[in-house]
Amino acid sequence: MKQIKKAYSLFGLLMLMSVGCFAADGHFDIDQTMTKFFETMGFSQIFTADGGWKYLVMLVVACFLLYLAIKKQYEPLLLLPIAFGMLLSNLPGANMFHTEMWNDEFLNPASAYYHSYRHVLAEGGLLDVLYIGVKAGIYPCLIFIGVGAMTDFGPLIANPKSFLLGAAAQIGIFMTFITAHALGFTSAESASIGIIGGADGPTSIFLTTRLAPQLLGPIAIAAYSYMALVPVIQPPIMRLLTTKSERQIVMKQLRTVSKTEKIIFPIAVAIVVTLILPDAGPLIGCLMLGNLMRECGVVDRLAKTVQNELMNIVVIFLGTTVGATATAGTFLEPKTLYILCMGIVAFSFATAGGVIFAKIMNLFSREKVNPLIGSAGVSAVPMAARVSQVEGQKANPRNFLLMHAMGPNVAGVIGSAVAAGILLSMLG
């Protein structure tokens, strides 16, 4: 039976080759057919096309990111699809993603080269079609619904001062914005680089697609890579800026937050923030919708869906399409190296800003705040809060800072979305 299958397979292959070997005039032309076949191979484009070596470099980079996601487990849920999306878009000849379809002239109705999303659906590759969800801001907002449904704002409500620590950590965004602008980046590019300091991947993607879509690949990779490195980046800065006695400060237990407070909070935040800063409305609104689903207690089925099935599906689409933007032509530039370096600057400024502001608060407050929780103001939830807990227990085994750190941590999620809205309203 196996021999019969092999014979049929070989016969089919020979028939296919023989049909293709006929020239337009009906004459058999195997040389022309084989030449065409080899010209369409991806291998041929790598070794013969101008800059073909860049494809090899990008494939190596993609495989390295896959190694980090699988072996080192650096944000694997997003880094793995991002790396594989990069792999797919840099396989020459596959035509899954076309960078030229997403430039300003292509999507500007006033341009002579304008084409609509309908053209993308008709002529684009698989990843072009999926990328519409990124460009339209759909995927980041859907992820924020899931984030809201998984977030407990109780520690923030119990200690409203945490809002100040979450806001202080956003200084990393604006300091990096100034630094990037001084290095020659445009205002829009500088804002997109600065948002890395918010330690919030969906927010970085949301803002970058509107201000500097050509930098989306390296910015997303930097944001998620450094989020995974929070336990490495933050502790040295935290220890440098605090004394041992400050790290030993024990904070009082937080009060119990009522269900009514938890229901009112997302509604109030969505209204107030959106009225003040409409550009932050999509992110804040979706975040608070997810949280209201969690807290109201009447839509448990919806809450579980957005936490699990919806979140997982969107993460696959978002990661793969964002990775696809890191093509050889856009990624292998000096700007990419600058962005990766600026990512460390952004995280460092954000961590330092939260810690220093907590120290300032202690100058005017009767109840002392452990400055370590200020570093959790970056919105890497709950990783940054865990780092505060670990560092606190190293200094004082009786220290339990996790719930106190969760206040600034979730405040950082709101703060990064607000910062993105401010930058978008100013530069968009």
Secondary structure, 3 states (H helix, E strand, C coil): CHHHHHHHHHHHHHHHHHHHCECCCCCECHHHHHHHHHHHCHHHHHHHCCCCHHHHHHHHHHHHHHHHHHCCCCCHHHHHHHHHHHHHHCCCCCCCCCHHHHCHHHHCCCCCCCCCHHHHHHHCCHHHHHHHHHHCCHHHHHHHHHHHHHCCCHHHHHCCCHHHHHHHHCHHHHHHHHHHHHCCCCHHHHHHHHHHHHCCHHHHHHHHHHHCHHHHHHHHHHHHHHHHCHHHHHHHHHHHHCCHHHHCCCCCCCCCCCHHHHHHHHHHHHHHHHHHCHHHHHHHHHHHHHHHHHHHCCCHHHHHHHHCHHHHHHHHHHHHHHHHCCCHHHHCCHHHHHHHHHHHHHHHHHHHHHHHHHHHHHHHCCCCCCHHHHHHHCCCCCHHHHHHHHHHHHHCCCCCCHHHHHHHHHHHHHHHHHHHHHHHHHHC
